[in-house]
Amino acid sequence: MKFLKAITALVLFTLICVSSAGASGMVKFHIPEISNASVGDTVDATLYANNNLNPLISDIALTLNWSNGVLQYEGTTFTAGNTKVAEPIGTHLLTINIGDHTKGIATGDVALAHIKFKVLKPDNSPIEITVDDVIDLSGADLTSTATAVDGLVKVGTQTTTTTPTTTTATSYLDPGYSYKIGSMESGAWQAFNMDVTSTDDYDILALVYNQANNFELYVYDPTTGSVVTSATAPYSTENNLNYIWAVSTIKPGRYTVLVHSTSGAGTFAFIHFYNRQPIQRTVGTSA
């Protein structure tokens, strides 16, 4: 449970509260392709913001996603911004937060950060960019107009010599999760989709929010018109955060998640944890 709480807290803490106002121009985030990487190499994925905005950008929040098991995150060196945070979530997600509330982020094709990855195996991996927030110096929210071009790491083949081994097969559950972040005014509702696949063994639904707010969580099945599970009272409180948990075995399909702010304007993070079927892994020693 502590591991799940750590992930939910990290997601929540990456949120940036924004306001809206007028602005002009465009911004495109991109990572140039990396070709001919080899297994064992450490590669530099450079994140750029190509923009002509006026007023200039003051805050950027992005999420990067890559192929789990192909690339291993090694670290980030920033080249822009006064406030800068790179926070890994699990093994294949990274939140990037960059801010400069005085001078702003310069126009042109500006390098924001150098992100290092170690290549683990000979497969290509995209580096997907999700734009979470873009705010300019006037406070205008430019998130909906920002675009992104994903990066790509191309890895060559690797020749290996196999040593005979004595192995013992063990089974384990391969965990995964997806998440949604948002904010709303007191009394408001927010709805979004949640997909459950046929291979899910169980589902843990988590809602995390600040103690200054109160939220309710409902999972609604649009095919039957019924609520399949809900949670309206905090399961636990820790580090000034409330945790709502709903554990349930949910049949495969698409569901509607409803989040209700019963008091206080605030920010929340909804996370769907799930476990897929056991996967065989072999371990052993040389013969």
Protein Blocks (a to p, Z undefined) as FASTA:
>chain_A
ZZmmmmmmmmmmmpccddddddeddddddddddehiaehiacddddddddfbdcddfbdc
ddddddehkaccfbdcdfedjbdcdddehjlbccdddddfknopaedjddfbdcddddfb
dcddddddddfbdcdfkopafklmpccddddddddddddddddddddddddddddddddd
ddddehiacdddddddfkbfbdcddddddfkbccddddddfknopafbdcfbdfbdcehi
acddddddddedddddddddfehcdddddddddddddddddddddZZ
